[in-house]
Amino acid sequence: MNVLGTSNLTNGSVQSLNSLSQATSASPKTVAGIPAPTDRVSFSPLASALHDESLTAFNALSVETRSQLSSLVDSGALSGEDVHNALKQRTKEARLGAYAATFRMANNDNAGLFSSGSATTSDFRETLRAASEKRAGMMEKLSALLQSGQDGSDDYAALSDQLKALTPNARLLAGGSGVVNPFQPIDLGESRLMSTRGETDAVYKLKAAGVDLSAIDKALRPMGERDAASLVAERTGLPQTHTVSKDQEFSLDQALIQPITAPPSAAGAGSGTDGRVIDTDFLTNAGSAIGPLKGNAFGEDAEAARQYWRGLRANY
């Protein structure tokens, strides 16, 4: 039995390939002292490279996108590892977009907490629980529109914009007591949300090969929302619908955005326009770390780097 490619894979069939690889016997049975023939399973480079979240992501894609990725790997234009890394990065982008939007929605819907002198951690936990439930209902409607082929409709666009929650509540812009959502900061070492340079470079290879990243992002959005809700629940101590596994291949040394240790406040301090003391050395270090994309092919060309980054960001 030979499995030579994935061009005709249907949803879940790659999962079957994974199971088959474990079913090959190391010691064939014998009949009358003669070894019986053993099934040999030969995987394509793509099928053998996909695993964990990249495999889940691949199965969520359309037949057209899966076939295109398979053909690109079969032709040698991409490697199976390129597709694995790129799908991991898009999955993380989907999670990160939904995770950040959940906090924006929670903060917008409960702006009064930020000007309240009595807001508690429990209050913010409740806002995130309510926001996650609200988003789950909205995603059901969005997914139904997508599945019925109405993803180009005004209803789809309006619902998508609501989920982005990009317009801040005016009360948040007015300032408050300095209260912040205690659950919001993201650990740059969070392997389920943070991408590596290798993963990001792999996405650029897909883009350069003509793969429609927006089609991938649209297909992965429901999964990103589900995973983000689970991560919010995990962080706040709320009940979880499922667990999002850590990325065992993640290395902080290879992370796209590196953690920055702030120097002592006395070093390079300068006065801001509002009278606050600003550590200019820290701002310079921060800008050099997260401004240009680390590991990109454009060197010091800042505009090219910005275009590169915009092209890889998920259009959440």
Secondary structure, 3 states (H helix, E strand, C coil): CCCCCCCCCCCCHHHHHHHHHHHCCCCCCEECCEECCCCCCCCCHHHHHCCHHHHHHHHHCCHHHHHHHHHHHHHCCCCHHHHHHHHHHHHHHHHHHHHHHHHHHHHHHCHHHHHCCCCCHHHHHHHHHHHHHHHHHHHHHHHHHHHCCCCCCHHHHHHHHHHHCCCCCHHHHCCCCCCCCCCCCCCCCCCCCCCEHHHHHHHHHHHHCCCCHHHHHHHHHHHHHHHHHHHHHHHHCCCCCCCCCCCCCCCHHHECCCCCCCCCCCCCEEECCCCCEEEHHHHHHHHHHHCCCCCCCCCCCHHHHHHHHHHHCCCC
